[in-house]
């Protein structure tokens, strides 16, 4: 059986043990003796920079001390990027999974392993410099050291568990002691979200590393999803909250409302998932949560976890929008569009679909230049690539 990307990269620990011992809990470091281990990850850096150097965003600059505002405020070009690098700025390439098919597949494999969204950034750091100041991320990060070396300073664990938009500067300043490790080519470092960290290139050679970010669905997201479904079956959840209810609950004098809420939710969950196979449950939960975050069609759930779409009529005037959280990548060699959940093979007759999905992003069904436009639109909706606006 072919190994997963996780097994190939980590090798020192299997996924089950990693999830139980480290994931969402504690930093993990593995120093690999094979400096050429990640040579299999071939990235044409020059082509990527050339193709995306027309505006800042996909490419950005980072320097922990005294960044040159003249360079940052100047429209990018290869000359500007080269000048920035020579003056000590780290070159950051965002969302590399949308620019390289192999890294796209790598991120999709991580999504399958960790049950969450994944993306990849690249950091090219000149000798004897530091790109970013000490900070923490709101997503988990797996660092792959590709070329050169870097010294990392980091918290081994954090109880912060920040949400997507949470950031506390004071928390970073309050952290006094950081653990350190020296990453050589082939080494990996996992940092749970909320762990304060910084990285320095103390050597005389350029350092290149990738960060695989994992944006986990929190338990609160699953709770929201379950509540949305439970409200259809429990009239108690639809009753109004009065000022008196709030005062009693906050004062601790009356917890009856909260108890009834928990009991109702518990009853719904037990009735829904009892005797359901774990794999079916996980697939259902992922689809349910993804639907909420992508603002897609409503999904109804019953005791056997069969999904049914909302009955909405699609006509030629319907407006379709590419889901905000969807990742699309077009492979010229294979004539395929890869997306979260699968892939589409496109023949020359339907090559216009590439333009609609990757360039327009919002379009009418009538823009689909085919006699079969309605069926094509229906397939795109059901696949989770687009939703009806």
MILUMVEX-461775 format. One record per residue (C-alpha): x, y, z; residue number from 1. Coordinates in steps of 0.1 Angstrom, whole numbers, padded with zeros to 4 digits. Each point is the difference from the previous one (the first is absolute). Layout:
<recs>
REC     u     v     w num
REC     X     Y     Z NUM
...
</recs>
This chain:
<recs>
REC     u     v     w num
REC  0000  0000  0000   1
REC  0013  0034 -0010   2
REC  0010  0022  0030   3
REC -0018  0032  0007   4
REC  0018  0034 -0001   5
REC -0001  0001  0038   6
REC  0018 -0034  0002   7
REC  0026  0011 -0026   8
REC  0008  0033  0017   9
REC -0002 -0010  0037  10
REC  0012 -0036 -0002  11
REC  0011  0001  0036  12
REC -0036 -0002  0013  13
REC -0032 -0014 -0014  14
REC -0031  0022 -0004  15
REC -0020 -0017  0028  16
REC  0028  0006  0026  17
REC  0005  0036 -0012  18
REC -0037  0008  0003  19
REC -0001 -0014  0035  20
REC  0032  0014  0014  21
REC  0008  0032 -0018  22
REC -0027  0014 -0023  23
REC -0017  0030  0015  24
REC  0021 -0005  0031  25
REC  0038  0001 -0002  26
REC  0028  0009 -0024  27
REC  0017 -0028 -0018  28
REC  0036  0001 -0015  29
REC  0017 -0026 -0021  30
REC  0035  0005 -0013  31
REC  0007 -0021 -0031  32
REC  0036 -0009 -0008  33
REC -0008 -0001 -0038  34
REC  0006  0036 -0012  35
REC -0014 -0008 -0034  36
REC -0032 -0016  0012  37
REC -0022  0029 -0012  38
REC  0018  0002 -0034  39
REC -0030 -0018 -0014  40
REC -0020  0032  0006  41
REC  0009  0018 -0032  42
REC -0011  0037  0000  43
REC  0008  0023 -0029  44
REC  0005  0031  0021  45
REC  0010  0022 -0028  46
REC -0031 -0008 -0021  47
REC -0023  0005  0030  48
REC  0015  0034  0008  49
REC -0002  0011 -0036  50
REC -0036 -0011 -0003  51
REC -0012  0017  0032  52
REC  0022  0031  0003  53
REC -0025  0023 -0015  54
REC -0015  0010  0034  55
REC  0007 -0005  0037  56
REC -0022 -0027  0016  57
REC  0010 -0033 -0015  58
REC  0035  0011  0007  59
REC  0010  0022  0030  60
REC  0030  0012  0019  61
REC  0009 -0006  0037  62
REC  0028  0014  0021  63
REC -0001  0000  0038  64
REC  0021  0032  0004  65
REC -0001  0031 -0021  66
REC -0019 -0011 -0031  67
REC  0006  0023 -0030  68
REC -0033  0018 -0005  69
REC  0011  0013 -0034  70
REC  0002 -0036 -0013  71
REC -0032 -0011  0017  72
REC -0019  0030 -0014  73
REC  0014 -0004 -0035  74
REC -0019 -0022 -0025  75
REC  0018 -0033 -0002  76
REC  0022 -0012 -0028  77
REC  0028 -0026 -0002  78
REC  0025  0029  0006  79
REC -0018  0012  0031  80
REC -0002 -0035  0014  81
REC  0037 -0005 -0007  82
REC  0008  0033  0017  83
REC -0021 -0009  0030  84
REC  0017 -0034  0004  85
REC  0034  0016 -0002  86
REC -0009  0025  0027  87
REC -0010 -0028  0024  88
REC -0037 -0005 -0007  89
REC -0016 -0034  0000  90
REC -0020 -0008 -0031  91
REC -0033 -0016  0009  92
REC -0021 -0018 -0026  93
REC -0035 -0005  0012  94
REC -0024 -0029 -0010  95
REC  0026 -0020 -0018  96
REC -0026 -0028 -0004  97
REC -0017  0022 -0026  98
REC  0032  0004 -0020  99
REC  0015 -0035 -0001 100
REC -0020 -0032 -0007 101
REC  0022 -0022  0022 102
REC -0004  0023  0030 103
REC -0037  0002 -0007 104
REC -0002 -0038  0003 105
REC  0021  0001  0031 106
REC -0024  0024  0017 107
REC -0030 -0022 -0011 108
REC  0017 -0030  0016 109
REC  0005  0019  0033 110
REC -0037  0011 -0001 111
REC -0010 -0037 -0002 112
REC  0023 -0009  0029 113
REC -0009  0029  0023 114
REC -0037  0006 -0009 115
REC  0006  0037 -0007 116
REC  0010  0026 -0025 117
REC  0037  0002 -0010 118
REC  0022  0025 -0019 119
REC  0037  0004 -0007 120
REC  0023  0031  0002 121
REC  0037  0002 -0009 122
REC  0026  0022  0018 123
REC  0033  0009 -0017 124
REC  0023  0016  0026 125
REC  0034  0015 -0007 126
REC  0030 -0007  0022 127
REC  0002  0014  0035 128
REC -0035  0014  0001 129
REC -0033 -0005  0017 130
REC -0032  0003 -0020 131
REC -0028  0003  0026 132
REC  0000  0011  0036 133
REC -0011 -0023  0027 134
REC -0037 -0008 -0005 135
REC -0026 -0028  0000 136
REC -0023 -0013 -0027 137
REC -0037 -0007  0002 138
REC  0005 -0032 -0019 139
REC  0023 -0030  0006 140
REC  0032  0001 -0020 141
REC  0023 -0028 -0013 142
REC  0034  0014 -0011 143
REC  0020 -0019 -0027 144
REC  0036  0012 -0002 145
REC  0009 -0003 -0037 146
REC  0033  0018 -0005 147
REC  0025  0016  0024 148
REC -0005  0001  0038 149
REC -0020  0020  0025 150
REC -0001  0002  0038 151
REC -0035  0000  0014 152
REC -0011  0012  0034 153
REC -0035 -0011  0011 154
REC -0023 -0008  0028 155
REC -0003 -0038  0004 156
REC -0037  0002  0007 157
REC -0027  0026  0004 158
REC -0034  0002  0017 159
REC -0011  0030 -0021 160
REC -0018 -0018 -0028 161
REC -0007  0032 -0019 162
REC -0029  0003 -0024 163
REC  0006  0011 -0036 164
REC  0000  0038  0007 165
REC  0013  0000  0035 166
REC  0034  0016  0008 167
REC  0014  0013  0032 168
REC  0032  0020 -0002 169
REC  0003  0001  0038 170
REC  0000 -0038  0001 171
REC  0031 -0001 -0023 172
REC  0018  0026  0021 173
REC -0007 -0020  0032 174
REC  0017 -0031 -0013 175
REC  0035  0000  0014 176
REC  0014 -0035 -0005 177
REC  0001 -0017 -0034 178
REC  0013 -0034 -0010 179
REC  0025 -0001 -0029 180
REC  0008 -0025 -0028 181
REC  0023  0002 -0030 182
REC -0018 -0010 -0032 183
REC  0022 -0015 -0028 184
REC -0012 -0010 -0034 185
REC -0024 -0029  0004 186
REC -0011  0009  0035 187
REC -0036  0007  0010 188
REC -0016  0019  0028 189
REC -0036  0000  0011 190
REC -0014  0029  0019 191
REC -0036  0001  0014 192
REC -0019  0032 -0005 193
REC  0007  0025  0028 194
REC  0036 -0010  0005 195
REC  0022  0031 -0001 196
REC  0030 -0004 -0023 197
REC  0027  0017 -0021 198
REC  0026 -0013 -0025 199
REC  0035  0013 -0008 200
REC  0023 -0008 -0029 201
REC  0033  0002  0018 202
REC  0020 -0016 -0028 203
REC  0018  0013 -0031 204
REC -0024 -0017 -0024 205
REC -0036  0007 -0011 206
REC -0026 -0019  0019 207
REC -0032 -0013 -0017 208
REC -0028 -0016  0020 209
REC -0036 -0008 -0006 210
REC -0028  0004  0025 211
REC -0030 -0023 -0003 212
REC -0028  0017  0019 213
REC -0029 -0020  0015 214
REC -0031  0020  0008 215
REC -0020 -0024  0022 216
REC -0037  0000  0005 217
REC -0006  0007  0037 218
REC -0024 -0019  0021 219
REC -0021  0032  0002 220
REC -0005 -0003 -0038 221
REC -0014 -0035  0004 222
REC -0022  0012  0029 223
REC -0013  0028 -0022 224
REC -0007 -0024 -0028 225
REC -0019 -0024  0023 226
REC -0020  0028  0015 227
REC -0011  0012 -0034 228
REC -0013 -0035 -0007 229
REC -0015 -0005  0035 230
REC -0020  0032 -0001 231
REC -0023 -0016 -0027 232
REC -0009 -0028  0025 233
REC -0002  0018  0033 234
REC -0024  0029  0004 235
REC  0017  0009  0033 236
REC  0031  0012 -0019 237
REC -0022  0025 -0020 238
REC -0015  0017  0030 239
REC  0010  0036  0008 240
REC  0026  0009  0026 241
REC -0013  0026  0024 242
REC  0020  0025  0021 243
REC -0011 -0019  0030 244
REC  0014 -0032 -0014 245
REC  0034  0016 -0005 246
REC  0001  0016  0034 247
REC -0009 -0033  0018 248
REC  0025 -0020 -0021 249
REC  0029  0025  0005 250
REC -0007  0003  0037 251
REC  0000 -0038  0004 252
REC -0034  0000  0016 253
REC -0017 -0019 -0029 254
REC  0019 -0025 -0021 255
REC -0032 -0017 -0011 256
REC  0000  0015 -0035 257
REC  0036 -0010 -0006 258
REC -0006 -0035  0013 259
REC -0030 -0004 -0023 260
REC  0021  0013 -0029 261
REC  0028 -0025  0007 262
REC -0025 -0028  0004 263
REC -0018  0008 -0033 264
REC  0033  0001 -0018 265
REC  0012 -0032  0016 266
REC -0033 -0018 -0010 267
REC  0004  0012 -0036 268
REC  0036 -0012 -0003 269
REC -0007 -0034  0016 270
REC -0030 -0006 -0022 271
REC  0019  0011 -0031 272
REC  0033 -0019  0003 273
REC -0009 -0031  0021 274
REC  0013 -0031 -0017 275
REC  0014  0020 -0029 276
REC  0033 -0012 -0013 277
REC  0029  0024  0008 278
REC  0010  0005 -0036 279
REC -0035  0010 -0010 280
REC -0002  0023  0030 281
REC  0033  0018 -0009 282
REC -0010  0004 -0037 283
REC -0033  0014  0011 284
REC  0015  0024  0025 285
REC  0025  0013 -0025 286
REC -0026  0006 -0026 287
REC -0022  0017  0025 288
REC  0027  0023  0013 289
REC  0014  0008 -0035 290
REC -0035  0010 -0011 291
REC -0003  0026  0028 292
REC  0035  0015 -0007 293
REC -0004  0000 -0038 294
REC -0035  0015  0002 295
REC -0012 -0027 -0023 296
REC -0034 -0017 -0003 297
REC -0019 -0011  0032 298
REC  0006 -0036  0009 299
REC -0025 -0019  0021 300
REC  0011 -0029  0022 301
REC -0020 -0030  0013 302
REC  0007 -0030  0021 303
REC  0018 -0019 -0028 304
REC  0020  0031 -0011 305
REC -0013  0001 -0035 306
REC  0003  0035 -0016 307
REC -0027  0017 -0021 308
REC  0004  0033 -0018 309
REC -0022  0030  0004 310
REC -0025  0000 -0028 311
REC  0010  0031 -0020 312
REC -0008  0003 -0036 313
REC  0030  0008 -0023 314
REC -0008  0019 -0032 315
REC  0021  0019 -0025 316
REC -0003  0032  0020 317
REC  0013 -0016  0032 318
REC  0033  0015  0014 319
REC  0027 -0024  0010 320
REC  0029  0010  0023 321
REC  0032 -0019  0006 322
REC  0001 -0009  0037 323
REC  0023  0023  0020 324
REC  0017 -0029  0018 325
REC  0004 -0021 -0031 326
REC  0035 -0005 -0015 327
REC  0002 -0004 -0038 328
REC  0030 -0010 -0020 329
REC  0002 -0005 -0038 330
REC  0025 -0025 -0014 331
REC  0009  0008 -0036 332
REC  0016 -0034 -0005 333
REC -0030 -0020  0011 334
REC -0028  0025 -0010 335
REC -0014 -0004  0035 336
REC -0013  0023  0027 337
REC  0008 -0013  0034 338
REC -0022  0012  0029 339
REC -0007 -0009  0036 340
REC -0019 -0033 -0003 341
REC  0012 -0012 -0035 342
REC  0009  0010 -0035 343
REC -0016  0009 -0033 344
REC  0014 -0011 -0034 345
REC -0007  0027 -0026 346
REC -0001 -0007 -0038 347
REC  0007  0028 -0025 348
REC -0038  0004 -0006 349
REC -0004  0011  0036 350
REC  0032  0018  0006 351
REC -0020  0032  0008 352
REC -0008 -0016  0034 353
REC  0036  0007  0010 354
REC -0005  0038 -0007 355
REC -0033  0001  0019 356
REC  0013 -0017  0031 357
REC  0035  0013  0002 358
REC -0004  0035 -0014 359
REC -0036  0012  0002 360
REC -0010 -0018  0032 361
REC -0035  0015 -0001 362
REC -0020 -0008 -0031 363
REC -0035 -0008 -0013 364
REC -0010 -0035 -0012 365
REC -0006  0017 -0034 366
REC  0038  0006 -0001 367
REC  0005 -0037 -0003 368
REC  0003 -0004 -0038 369
REC -0016 -0033 -0004 370
REC -0034 -0015 -0007 371
REC  0005 -0020  0032 372
REC  0005  0031  0021 373
REC -0026 -0009  0026 374
REC  0015 -0034  0007 375
REC  0035  0014  0001 376
REC -0011  0026  0025 377
REC -0018 -0026  0021 378
REC  0032 -0022  0000 379
REC  0022  0030  0012 380
REC -0025  0007  0028 381
REC -0001 -0036  0012 382
REC  0038 -0003 -0001 383
REC  0003  0030  0024 384
REC  0020  0021 -0024 385
REC -0027  0027 -0004 386
REC -0032  0010  0018 387
REC -0032  0018 -0011 388
REC  0002  0037  0009 389
</recs>
